[in-house]
Amino acid sequence: MSTIAIIPAKGKSQRLPGKNALVMFGAPLVAHAVAIANAAKDKGLVSIVVLSTDDENIAAIGQRCG
């Protein structure tokens, strides 16, 4: 059985536009979520990690993070 980790990262936030691409603690916010999901994948808890976004910049960040 496969377990999928889905990371929703919308680019057009109403209160804080572009928040998922903002750098917090040395990395973009979405990079932290991707790192956690990848760690779960490395431990065998998750089979597939999917980043769902409507923003090209966030998608590029996700690809750089693996």
C-alpha positions in Angstrom: 0.0 0.0 0.0 1.2 3.5 -0.9 0.9 6.6 1.3 1.0 10.0 -0.3 2.0 13.2 1.4 0.3 16.2 -0.3 1.7 19.7 0.4 -0.8 22.4 -0.7 1.1 25.6 -1.2 -1.1 28.4 -2.8 0.8 31.4 -4.1 -2.0 34.0 -3.8 -2.5 34.3 -0.1 -4.9 37.1 0.9 -3.3 38.2 4.1 0.4 37.6 3.2 0.9 37.3 -0.5 3.7 34.9 -1.5 4.0 33.6 2.1 5.0 30.1 1.0 8.1 31.6 -0.8 9.1 33.8 2.1 12.3 32.9 3.9 11.9 31.8 7.5 14.8 30.3 9.5 17.1 30.3 6.5 14.8 28.7 3.9 11.5 29.3 2.2 8.4 28.3 4.1 7.5 25.6 1.6 11.0 24.2 1.8 10.4 23.3 5.5 7.2 21.4 4.6 9.0 19.5 1.8 11.9 18.6 4.1 9.5 17.2 6.6 7.7 15.2 4.0 11.0 13.9 2.5 12.2 12.9 6.0 9.0 10.9 6.4 9.7 9.3 3.0 13.2 8.4 4.0 11.8 6.7 7.1 9.4 4.7 5.0 6.3 6.4 6.4 5.4 8.0 3.1 5.8 6.6 -0.5 5.2 9.7 -2.6 5.5 13.4 -1.9 3.4 15.8 -4.0 3.6 19.6 -3.9 0.4 21.2 -5.3 0.7 24.8 -6.2 -0.6 27.5 -8.6 2.7 29.5 -8.5 5.7 28.9 -10.7 8.1 30.3 -8.0 6.8 27.9 -5.4 7.0 25.0 -7.8 10.7 25.9 -8.6 11.5 26.0 -4.9 9.8 22.6 -4.5 11.9 21.1 -7.3 15.1 22.5 -5.8 14.2 20.8 -2.5 13.6 17.5 -4.1 
